[in-house]
Amino acid sequence: MEVTRKNLVLTFSTPSKTQETITITNPKEVLSGVKIKQAMTTALATNAIGETVQANSIVGAKFIIQQEDAVDFEEA
């Protein structure tokens, strides 16, 4: 049986040239680039991103699509 999984990965940068990422599993299918950027901008404005160094800019966002196929041990 084939299973397809979709994740949304948001990437931010910090002043110390490191990156912070947030992975959202099973994002809504109807998310547009504009809505994603708005959410990322809001997260930056609230200083919610970065454990030791606060993120200061948006690097990008991407959907990661994974397809899984089970192995049939009985198949020759």
LUMMARSE-434394 format. One line per field, with one value per residue (C-alpha): residue number from 1; residue in one letter; chain; y negated, z, x. Coordinates in steps of 0.2 Angstrom, whole numbers. Layout:
REM LUMMARSE-434394
pos = (NUM, ...) $
code = (A, ...) $
unit = (A, ...) $
py = (Y, ...) $
pz = (Z, ...) $
px = (X, ...) $
This chain:
REM LUMMARSE-434394
pos = (1, 2, 3, 4, 5, 6, 7, 8, 9, 10, 11, 12, 13, 14, 15, 16, 17, 18, 19, 20, 21, 22, 23, 24, 25, 26, 27, 28, 29, 30, 31, 32, 33, 34, 35, 36, 37, 38, 39, 40, 41, 42, 43, 44, 45, 46, 47, 48, 49, 50, 51, 52, 53, 54, 55, 56, 57, 58, 59, 60, 61, 62, 63, 64, 65, 66, 67, 68, 69, 70, 71, 72, 73, 74, 75, 76) $
code = (M, E, V, T, R, K, N, L, V, L, T, F, S, T, P, S, K, T, Q, E, T, I, T, I, T, N, P, K, E, V, L, S, G, V, K, I, K, Q, A, M, T, T, A, L, A, T, N, A, I, G, E, T, V, Q, A, N, S, I, V, G, A, K, F, I, I, Q, Q, E, D, A, V, D, F, E, E, A) $
unit = (A, A, A, A, A, A, A, A, A, A, A, A, A, A, A, A, A, A, A, A, A, A, A, A, A, A, A, A, A, A, A, A, A, A, A, A, A, A, A, A, A, A, A, A, A, A, A, A, A, A, A, A, A, A, A, A, A, A, A, A, A, A, A, A, A, A, A, A, A, A, A, A, A, A, A, A) $
py = (0, -17, -31, -49, -62, -80, -92, -111, -117, -135, -141, -157, -164, -172, -186, -173, -165, -149, -143, -139, -128, -123, -108, -107, -90, -88, -106, -112, -109, -127, -136, -149, -157, -173, -165, -156, -172, -181, -168, -168, -187, -187, -174, -185, -200, -191, -185, -167, -159, -155, -146, -154, -167, -176, -173, -190, -185, -173, -161, -152, -138, -122, -107, -90, -76, -58, -42, -26, -9, 6, 21, 37, 51, 64, 57, 66) $
pz = (0, -5, 7, 3, 17, 15, 26, 26, 31, 36, 36, 45, 47, 62, 64, 68, 51, 57, 52, 62, 54, 59, 51, 50, 47, 37, 32, 24, 5, 2, 9, -3, -3, 2, 18, 22, 21, 31, 45, 44, 45, 61, 69, 66, 73, 89, 92, 92, 82, 89, 105, 109, 95, 88, 69, 60, 42, 31, 20, 12, 14, 5, 4, 6, -1, 4, -4, 6, -2, 9, 5, 1, 8, -1, -18, -28) $
px = (0, 7, 6, 10, 15, 17, 27, 29, 47, 49, 67, 73, 91, 99, 112, 125, 122, 114, 97, 81, 68, 50, 42, 23, 16, 0, -2, -18, -19, -25, -10, -4, 14, 6, -2, 14, 25, 12, 13, 32, 33, 21, 32, 47, 39, 34, 52, 45, 59, 76, 80, 97, 98, 83, 79, 79, 75, 65, 75, 61, 48, 46, 34, 42, 32, 37, 30, 31, 29, 28, 39, 30, 40, 30, 34, 48) $
